[in-house]
Amino acid sequence: MVSFSLFGIPVQIHPWFWISLAMIGGGNSANTQIGILLLALFVLAGLISILVHELGHALTGRAFGAHSEITLQAFGGLASFTGARFTRPQNFLVTAAGPVAQLLLAAVILLVIPSHLTEFTPAAYFWHILTRISIVWALINLLPVLPLDGGQMLNAILGPARLKLTLWITIFTASIAAMLIYQKYHSPIFPIFLGLFAWQAWQALKQCR
């Protein structure tokens, strides 16, 4: 496990974080020197993008008086908070700060990195994949699906009294998104997670009755 502090926020990276990123980046096909290099750049870009995402949560939570910690684990990360209870508006802002930070990172890259980097080089690939991961990861997290950021934001808006509505929206959105993502990318990873989230919401919905 890798541990360090960033902006005064403790960060832990579990081994499965690297393994899952390598799986998403096509690690089983990295059988040449250039393939290994591109996989390493993909993992580095994923690390930076997901860390920026979690820093968005953690720094915003700290601004509201909470102690923040970041854990990067299999297929994502988690910002945890102690020492403060957020109001619903604060919870919405803390949750939204993650995908917003990633989208801002992508916007900065598109504005700053020279547009002539169209030739296929390791540097061009790195900036391209960092931008792509940041946008795709942020958009997926903004889906109104519990426990994704979008679902948490929806829950903060609707409140606990409308939990059933949030769960129904989760089931519907996760099911549709899983089919669309699989049709477009032919990868089962995100559809499997979305299917799991839909099943969890269904189980929670049965307990609400």
MIFI-482108 format. One record per residue: residue number from 1; residue in one letter; x negated, y, z of N, C-alpha, C in turn. Coordinates in steps of 0.2 Angstrom, whole numbers, plus 5000, padded with zeros to 4 digits. Example, Ala and Ser with C-alpha at 12.3 -4.5 7.8 and 13.67 -1.06 7.14 Angstrom:
BEGIN
seq	type	n_east	n_north	n_up	ca_east	ca_north	ca_up	c_east	c_north	c_up
1	A	4934	4972	5039	4938	4978	5039	4934	4984	5039 $
2	S	4936	4989	5035	4932	4995	5036	4936	5000	5039 $
This chain:
BEGIN
seq	type	n_east	n_north	n_up	ca_east	ca_north	ca_up	c_east	c_north	c_up
1	M	4996	4994	5000	5000	5000	5000	4996	5006	5000 $
2	V	4997	5011	4996	4994	5017	4996	4998	5023	5000 $
3	S	4994	5026	5004	4997	5031	5008	4993	5038	5008 $
4	F	4996	5043	5007	4993	5050	5007	4998	5055	5009 $
5	S	4996	5061	5009	5001	5067	5011	5001	5072	5005 $
6	L	5006	5075	5003	5007	5079	4998	5011	5085	5000 $
7	F	5008	5091	5000	5012	5097	5003	5015	5096	5010 $
8	G	5011	5092	5014	5012	5091	5021	5018	5085	5021 $
9	I	5019	5082	5016	5025	5077	5016	5021	5070	5015 $
10	P	5022	5065	5020	5019	5058	5020	5022	5055	5014 $
11	V	5018	5051	5010	5020	5047	5004	5017	5041	5005 $
12	Q	5021	5035	5004	5019	5029	5003	5021	5025	4997 $
13	I	5016	5022	4994	5017	5019	4987	5017	5011	4988 $
14	H	5022	5007	4987	5022	5000	4988	5019	4997	4982 $
15	P	5016	4991	4982	5013	4988	4977	5018	4986	4971 $
16	W	5025	4985	4973	5030	4983	4968	5032	4989	4964 $
17	F	5030	4995	4966	5031	5001	4962	5027	5001	4956 $
18	W	5020	4999	4956	5016	4998	4951	5018	4993	4946 $
19	I	5020	4987	4949	5022	4981	4945	5029	4983	4941 $
20	S	5034	4986	4944	5040	4987	4941	5039	4993	4935 $
21	L	5035	4997	4936	5033	5002	4931	5030	4999	4925 $
22	A	5025	4994	4927	5022	4990	4921	5027	4986	4917 $
23	M	5032	4983	4921	5037	4979	4918	5041	4984	4913 $
24	I	5043	4990	4915	5047	4994	4911	5043	4996	4905 $
25	G	5036	4997	4906	5032	5000	4901	5030	4994	4896 $
26	G	5032	4988	4897	5030	4983	4893	5024	4980	4894 $
27	G	5022	4978	4900	5016	4976	4902	5014	4969	4899 $
28	N	5019	4965	4898	5018	4958	4895	5015	4959	4888 $
29	S	5016	4964	4885	5013	4965	4878	5007	4969	4877 $
30	A	5004	4971	4883	4998	4975	4883	4992	4970	4883 $
31	N	4991	4967	4877	4986	4962	4876	4980	4965	4872 $
32	T	4979	4971	4870	4974	4974	4867	4971	4980	4871 $
33	Q	4965	4982	4869	4963	4988	4873	4967	4994	4873 $
34	I	4970	4996	4867	4974	5002	4866	4981	5000	4870 $
35	G	4983	4994	4869	4989	4992	4873	4989	4993	4881 $
36	I	4983	4991	4883	4982	4992	4890	4981	4999	4892 $
37	L	4978	5003	4888	4977	5010	4889	4984	5014	4889 $
38	L	4988	5012	4884	4995	5015	4884	4999	5013	4890 $
39	L	4998	5007	4892	5002	5005	4898	5000	5009	4904 $
40	A	4993	5010	4905	4991	5013	4910	4993	5021	4910 $
41	L	4994	5024	4904	4996	5030	4904	5004	5031	4905 $
42	F	5007	5025	4903	5014	5025	4905	5015	5025	4913 $
43	V	5011	5021	4916	5012	5020	4923	5010	5027	4927 $
44	L	5005	5030	4924	5003	5036	4927	5008	5042	4926 $
45	A	5011	5042	4920	5017	5046	4919	5023	5045	4923 $
46	G	5024	5039	4924	5030	5037	4928	5029	5039	4935 $
47	L	5023	5038	4938	5021	5040	4945	5022	5047	4946 $
48	I	5019	5051	4941	5020	5059	4941	5027	5061	4941 $
49	S	5031	5058	4937	5038	5060	4936	5042	5058	4942 $
50	I	5041	5052	4944	5046	5050	4950	5043	5053	4956 $
51	L	5037	5055	4957	5034	5058	4963	5037	5066	4963 $
52	V	5037	5069	4957	5040	5075	4956	5048	5075	4958 $
53	H	5051	5070	4956	5058	5069	4958	5059	5069	4965 $
54	E	5055	5065	4969	5056	5064	4976	5054	5070	4980 $
55	L	5049	5073	4977	5047	5080	4980	5052	5085	4980 $
56	G	5056	5085	4974	5062	5089	4974	5066	5088	4980 $
57	H	5068	5082	4981	5072	5080	4987	5069	5082	4993 $
58	A	5063	5080	4994	5059	5081	5001	5058	5088	5003 $
59	L	5056	5092	4998	5054	5099	4999	5061	5103	5001 $
60	T	5066	5101	4997	5073	5105	4998	5075	5103	5005 $
61	G	5075	5096	5007	5077	5094	5014	5073	5098	5019 $
62	R	5066	5098	5018	5062	5102	5023	5064	5109	5024 $
63	A	5066	5112	5018	5069	5119	5019	5075	5120	5023 $
64	F	5079	5114	5024	5084	5114	5028	5083	5112	5035 $
65	G	5076	5111	5037	5074	5110	5043	5073	5102	5045 $
66	A	5073	5098	5040	5072	5091	5041	5065	5089	5040 $
67	H	5063	5084	5043	5056	5081	5042	5057	5076	5036 $
68	S	5053	5076	5031	5054	5072	5025	5048	5067	5024 $
69	E	5050	5062	5022	5045	5057	5020	5047	5054	5013 $
70	I	5042	5052	5009	5043	5049	5002	5040	5042	5002 $
71	T	5044	5037	5000	5042	5030	4998	5044	5029	4991 $
72	L	5038	5027	4988	5039	5024	4981	5039	5017	4981 $
73	Q	5044	5014	4978	5045	5006	4979	5047	5004	4972 $
74	A	5049	4997	4972	5051	4994	4966	5057	4998	4962 $
75	F	5055	5000	4956	5060	5003	4951	5063	5010	4954 $
76	G	5058	5014	4958	5060	5020	4960	5057	5023	4966 $
77	G	5061	5027	4969	5058	5030	4975	5064	5032	4980 $
78	L	5062	5034	4986	5066	5036	4991	5063	5042	4995 $
79	A	5067	5047	4996	5065	5053	5001	5070	5052	5007 $
80	S	5067	5051	5013	5071	5050	5019	5070	5056	5023 $
81	F	5075	5057	5028	5075	5063	5032	5076	5062	5039 $
82	T	5073	5065	5044	5075	5065	5051	5074	5072	5054 $
83	G	5078	5072	5059	5077	5079	5063	5082	5084	5061 $
84	A	5087	5082	5057	5092	5087	5055	5098	5083	5051 $
85	R	5104	5086	5052	5110	5084	5048	5112	5089	5043 $
86	F	5112	5087	5037	5114	5091	5032	5122	5092	5032 $
87	T	5124	5098	5030	5131	5100	5028	5132	5097	5021 $
88	R	5138	5096	5019	5140	5094	5013	5137	5098	5007 $
89	P	5137	5105	5008	5133	5109	5003	5126	5108	5003 $
90	Q	5123	5107	5009	5116	5106	5009	5114	5099	5006 $
91	N	5118	5094	5008	5117	5087	5005	5117	5087	4997 $
92	F	5122	5091	4995	5123	5092	4987	5116	5095	4985 $
93	L	5114	5100	4988	5108	5104	4985	5101	5099	4986 $
94	V	5101	5096	4991	5095	5091	4992	5095	5086	4987 $
95	T	5101	5083	4986	5102	5078	4981	5100	5080	4974 $
96	A	5103	5086	4972	5102	5089	4965	5095	5091	4964 $
97	A	5091	5092	4969	5085	5095	4968	5080	5090	4965 $
98	G	5081	5083	4966	5077	5078	4963	5077	5078	4955 $
99	P	5083	5077	4952	5084	5077	4945	5082	5084	4942 $
100	V	5084	5089	4945	5082	5096	4943	5075	5097	4942 $
101	A	5071	5095	4947	5064	5095	4947	5061	5091	4941 $
102	Q	5063	5086	4940	5061	5082	4934	5063	5086	4927 $
103	L	5069	5088	4927	5070	5092	4921	5066	5098	4920 $
104	L	5064	5102	4925	5060	5107	4925	5053	5105	4923 $
105	L	5051	5099	4925	5044	5097	4923	5044	5096	4916 $
106	A	5049	5093	4913	5050	5091	4906	5050	5098	4902 $
107	A	5054	5103	4905	5054	5109	4901	5047	5113	4901 $
108	V	5044	5113	4907	5037	5116	4907	5032	5112	4902 $
109	I	5033	5106	4901	5028	5102	4897	5030	5104	4890 $
110	L	5036	5105	4888	5038	5106	4881	5036	5114	4879 $
111	L	5036	5118	4884	5034	5125	4883	5027	5126	4883 $
112	V	5023	5122	4887	5016	5123	4888	5012	5119	4883 $
113	I	5013	5113	4882	5009	5109	4878	5010	5110	4871 $
114	P	5004	5111	4867	5005	5113	4860	5009	5109	4856 $
115	S	5013	5112	4852	5018	5108	4848	5015	5104	4842 $
116	H	5008	5106	4841	5005	5102	4836	5002	5095	4838 $
117	L	5003	5093	4844	5001	5087	4846	5006	5081	4844 $
118	T	5006	5081	4837	5011	5076	4834	5007	5070	4832 $
119	E	5000	5071	4831	4996	5065	4829	4996	5060	4835 $
120	F	4996	5054	4834	4996	5048	4839	4989	5048	4842 $
121	T	4989	5051	4848	4983	5050	4852	4985	5049	4859 $
122	P	4980	5046	4863	4982	5045	4870	4985	5051	4874 $
123	A	4982	5057	4872	4984	5063	4876	4991	5064	4873 $
124	A	4992	5064	4867	4999	5065	4864	5004	5060	4867 $
125	Y	5002	5054	4867	5007	5049	4870	5008	5051	4877 $
126	F	5003	5052	4881	5005	5054	4888	5010	5059	4889 $
127	W	5009	5065	4886	5013	5071	4887	5020	5069	4884 $
128	H	5020	5065	4879	5027	5063	4876	5031	5058	4881 $
129	I	5027	5054	4884	5030	5049	4888	5032	5052	4895 $
130	L	5028	5057	4897	5030	5060	4903	5036	5064	4903 $
131	T	5037	5067	4897	5043	5071	4896	5049	5067	4895 $
132	R	5048	5061	4891	5053	5057	4890	5056	5053	4897 $
133	I	5051	5051	4901	5053	5048	4907	5056	5053	4912 $
134	S	5054	5059	4912	5057	5064	4916	5064	5065	4914 $
135	I	5065	5066	4908	5072	5068	4905	5077	5062	4906 $
136	V	5075	5056	4904	5079	5050	4905	5080	5048	4912 $
137	W	5075	5048	4916	5076	5046	4923	5081	5051	4926 $
138	A	5080	5058	4925	5085	5063	4928	5092	5062	4926 $
139	L	5093	5060	4919	5100	5060	4917	5103	5053	4919 $
140	I	5099	5048	4920	5102	5042	4923	5104	5043	4930 $
141	N	5100	5047	4934	5101	5048	4941	5107	5053	4942 $
142	L	5108	5057	4936	5114	5061	4937	5121	5058	4935 $
143	L	5121	5052	4933	5127	5048	4932	5131	5048	4939 $
144	P	5138	5049	4939	5142	5049	4945	5143	5042	4947 $
145	V	5137	5039	4949	5137	5032	4951	5133	5031	4958 $
146	L	5137	5029	4963	5133	5028	4970	5129	5021	4969 $
147	P	5123	5021	4972	5120	5026	4976	5115	5031	4972 $
148	L	5116	5032	4966	5112	5037	4962	5113	5044	4964 $
149	D	5109	5048	4962	5110	5055	4964	5116	5058	4962 $
150	G	5118	5057	4956	5125	5059	4954	5131	5057	4958 $
151	G	5130	5051	4960	5136	5048	4964	5135	5051	4971 $
152	Q	5129	5052	4974	5129	5056	4980	5131	5063	4980 $
153	M	5130	5066	4974	5133	5073	4973	5140	5073	4973 $
154	L	5143	5068	4969	5150	5068	4968	5153	5067	4975 $
155	N	5150	5062	4979	5153	5061	4986	5152	5067	4990 $
156	A	5147	5071	4989	5147	5077	4993	5152	5082	4991 $
157	I	5154	5082	4985	5159	5087	4983	5166	5084	4985 $
158	L	5168	5078	4984	5174	5075	4986	5175	5074	4993 $
159	G	5170	5072	4997	5170	5071	5004	5172	5064	5005 $
160	P	5172	5062	5012	5173	5056	5014	5181	5054	5013 $
161	A	5185	5059	5013	5192	5057	5013	5194	5055	5006 $
162	R	5190	5056	5001	5191	5054	4994	5186	5049	4992 $
163	L	5184	5045	4997	5179	5039	4995	5181	5034	4990 $
164	K	5188	5033	4990	5190	5028	4985	5190	5030	4978 $
165	L	5191	5037	4977	5190	5040	4971	5183	5040	4968 $
166	T	5178	5041	4973	5171	5041	4971	5169	5034	4969 $
167	L	5172	5029	4973	5170	5022	4971	5173	5020	4964 $
168	W	5179	5022	4963	5182	5020	4956	5178	5023	4951 $
169	I	5176	5030	4952	5172	5033	4947	5166	5029	4946 $
170	T	5163	5027	4951	5156	5023	4951	5157	5017	4947 $
171	I	5163	5013	4948	5164	5007	4945	5165	5008	4937 $
172	F	5169	5013	4935	5170	5014	4928	5164	5017	4925 $
173	T	5161	5022	4928	5155	5025	4925	5149	5020	4924 $
174	A	5148	5016	4929	5142	5011	4929	5144	5006	4924 $
175	S	5150	5003	4923	5151	4998	4918	5150	5001	4911 $
176	I	5153	5007	4910	5152	5010	4903	5145	5011	4901 $
177	A	5141	5014	4906	5134	5016	4905	5130	5010	4904 $
178	A	5131	5005	4908	5127	4999	4907	5128	4996	4900 $
179	M	5134	4996	4897	5135	4993	4890	5132	4998	4885 $
180	L	5132	5004	4886	5129	5009	4881	5122	5009	4881 $
181	I	5119	5009	4887	5112	5008	4888	5109	5002	4885 $
182	Y	5112	4996	4886	5110	4990	4883	5110	4990	4875 $
183	Q	5116	4993	4873	5117	4993	4866	5111	4998	4862 $
184	K	5109	5003	4866	5104	5008	4863	5097	5005	4864 $
185	Y	5095	5003	4870	5088	5001	4871	5087	4994	4871 $
186	H	5092	4989	4872	5091	4982	4872	5087	4980	4877 $
187	S	5087	4983	4883	5083	4982	4889	5088	4980	4894 $
188	P	5087	4975	4898	5092	4973	4903	5091	4976	4910 $
189	I	5086	4980	4911	5084	4982	4917	5089	4987	4920 $
190	F	5090	4992	4917	5095	4997	4919	5102	4995	4919 $
191	P	5104	4991	4914	5111	4988	4914	5112	4984	4920 $
192	I	5107	4980	4922	5107	4975	4928	5108	4979	4934 $
193	F	5105	4985	4935	5105	4989	4941	5112	4992	4941 $
194	L	5114	4995	4935	5121	4998	4935	5127	4993	4937 $
195	G	5126	4987	4934	5131	4982	4936	5131	4980	4943 $
196	L	5125	4980	4946	5124	4979	4954	5128	4985	4957 $
197	F	5127	4991	4955	5130	4996	4958	5138	4996	4958 $
198	A	5140	4994	4952	5147	4993	4951	5150	4988	4956 $
199	W	5146	4982	4956	5149	4977	4961	5149	4979	4968 $
200	Q	5143	4983	4970	5143	4985	4977	5149	4990	4978 $
201	A	5151	4994	4973	5156	4999	4974	5163	4995	4975 $
202	W	5164	4990	4971	5170	4986	4971	5170	4982	4978 $
203	Q	5165	4980	4981	5165	4977	4987	5167	4982	4993 $
204	A	5164	4988	4992	5165	4994	4997	5173	4996	4996 $
205	L	5175	4996	4990	5182	4998	4989	5187	4993	4992 $
206	K	5185	4986	4992	5190	4981	4995	5190	4982	5003 $
207	Q	5184	4985	5006	5184	4986	5013	5188	4992	5015 $
208	C	5189	4997	5010	5193	5003	5011	5200	5002	5012 $
209	R	5203	4996	5009	5210	4995	5009	5212	4993	5016 $
